[in-house]
Amino acid sequence: MRTKQTASLISLTTIQIGGAFCLPVIMAGQMLSQTYGFLNASLALAIGNGILWFCALFIGKLSVHYKQSTLELARTLLGPKGAFIGALALLVPMIGWFSITLSFVSQCIITLIPTLPLLISNALVTLMLILIIFKGLKGVGILSSLSLPLLLIATVVALYKIACCGILQSTQENSSVFTATATVIAIAIGAVVDLPTYYRFAPSNRIAQISLALVFLVGLPLIEGLGILIGAFLPGKNLVEVFTSITSNGGGLLPSLMMIFLAFKGFATNSANLYSAATSLKGLFSSLSFKRAIVIAGAIGFTLSLLPLIENLETVLLTLAITTSSLGALFLTAGMGIHLSTKTVLISWGTGVTVGIATFFSLFTISGESLCDSFFVTMLLAKLIPMFKKER
């Protein structure tokens, strides 16, 4: 269904930067810096976001042309099974990001209340999020608007401490810029593939392209870059400890306020993650009511949040990106004017995901990175299968 509603340049850009990219992205930048070194992490940031921006140009153009949500566009471009594949491909990263952010919020809460068990904290936060999502998308929008200034406060505090007390740590530079770049892509590939959900409201392709440039060439690199700077100049075990240490040297009110700010920001972002996950789950099971989808998605995310996701953030991000990168490959192929039958879509996407999973478990590999293998195998098959059919 085509929509007549439009959104301004500022609105489109703010939703992406304030909602899709936030505290876990800073954590990812911090992890990159600590793993690969400051210079290689910075290089990977530039290359990875350049690739994301290039892909976003194509999907953004499709969004403006068709004026459909991601699942509707998947059905239009990929056939009857397209919406099912789209829902499954987006459900995986949304549930994953929900669990990661839930873990981060609980870290903030436990810092304030050390005696509170992680299980109880995660359960309470999940329950509050479910109740808020029951109120609909309006509650999500209000939370996101209120929380955006808190991200700016955290950014200013971090930059101030870096300028005053930061010392560049001597780290051994890891030569695998390719792996670091794949991780940068994995951070935001889900947001790129899900662009139609928001950019269908863009009044023109020009506005969409300007917004996408601001998001992927300015906003996202700045947020990731903050994490890279924190990892290089203010190394800490995790982001909560880093923000606690940079607000005060001896405890007090200011660190507690910072933890409250960060917890609320993460909570607000996770409302959008849960809403998107529930939407995708309902897309998989049409008979499922939206409220039940919210509860089920929340329960799955809560269970996963009990795993050491933040401690293994890079591995988790690359795993979550496997299904989404394959869907992105199908969108790009269809956007090039290649007609994809249902059979072609199922074979291409299924094979791409299978190869990506095989790469992840080190069974065999093409490029060495699961995200890249799933993307290129899907795109290659999506192009070759229609050619083979024509020859026959």
Secondary structure as the mmCIF struct_conf table of DSSP 4:
data_model
#
loop_
_struct_conf.conf_type_id
_struct_conf.id
_struct_conf.beg_label_comp_id
_struct_conf.beg_label_asym_id
_struct_conf.beg_label_seq_id
_struct_conf.end_label_comp_id
_struct_conf.end_label_asym_id
_struct_conf.end_label_seq_id
HELX_RH_AL_P HELX_RH_AL_P1 LEU A 9 ILE A 15
HELX_RH_PI_P HELX_RH_PI_P1 GLN A 16 ALA A 20
BEND BEND1 PHE A 21 CYS A 22
HELX_RH_AL_P HELX_RH_AL_P2 LEU A 23 TYR A 36
HELX_RH_AL_P HELX_RH_AL_P3 PHE A 38 TYR A 66
HELX_RH_AL_P HELX_RH_AL_P4 THR A 70 LEU A 78
TURN_TY1_P TURN_TY1_P1 PRO A 80 LYS A 81
HELX_RH_AL_P HELX_RH_AL_P5 GLY A 82 LEU A 112
TURN_TY1_P TURN_TY1_P2 PRO A 114 THR A 115
BEND BEND2 LEU A 116 LEU A 116
HELX_RH_AL_P HELX_RH_AL_P6 LEU A 118 ILE A 133
TURN_TY1_P TURN_TY1_P3 PHE A 134 LYS A 135
HELX_RH_AL_P HELX_RH_AL_P7 LEU A 137 CYS A 165
HELX_LH_PP_P HELX_LH_PP_P1 GLN A 172 ASN A 174
BEND BEND3 SER A 175 SER A 175
HELX_RH_AL_P HELX_RH_AL_P8 VAL A 177 VAL A 193
TURN_TY1_P TURN_TY1_P4 ASP A 194 ASP A 194
HELX_RH_AL_P HELX_RH_AL_P9 LEU A 195 TYR A 199
TURN_TY1_P TURN_TY1_P5 ARG A 200 PHE A 201
BEND BEND4 PRO A 203 SER A 204
HELX_RH_AL_P HELX_RH_AL_P10 ASN A 205 LEU A 214
HELX_RH_PI_P HELX_RH_PI_P2 VAL A 215 GLY A 219
HELX_RH_AL_P HELX_RH_AL_P11 LEU A 220 PHE A 233
BEND BEND5 LEU A 234 LEU A 234
BEND BEND6 LYS A 237 ASN A 238
HELX_RH_AL_P HELX_RH_AL_P12 LEU A 239 THR A 247
BEND BEND7 ASN A 249 GLY A 250
BEND BEND8 GLY A 252 GLY A 252
HELX_RH_AL_P HELX_RH_AL_P13 LEU A 253 LEU A 284
TURN_TY1_P TURN_TY1_P6 SER A 286 SER A 287
BEND BEND9 LEU A 288 LEU A 288
HELX_RH_AL_P HELX_RH_AL_P14 PHE A 290 SER A 305
TURN_TY1_P TURN_TY1_P7 LEU A 306 LEU A 306
BEND BEND10 LEU A 307 LEU A 307
TURN_TY1_P TURN_TY1_P8 LEU A 309 LEU A 309
HELX_RH_3T_P HELX_RH_3T_P1 ILE A 310 ASN A 312
HELX_RH_AL_P HELX_RH_AL_P15 LEU A 313 GLY A 335
TURN_TY1_P TURN_TY1_P9 MET A 336 GLY A 337
HELX_RH_AL_P HELX_RH_AL_P16 THR A 342 PHE A 360
TURN_TY1_P TURN_TY1_P10 PHE A 361 SER A 362
BEND BEND11 LEU A 363 LEU A 363
BEND BEND12 ILE A 366 GLY A 368
HELX_RH_AL_P HELX_RH_AL_P17 SER A 370 GLU A 391
#
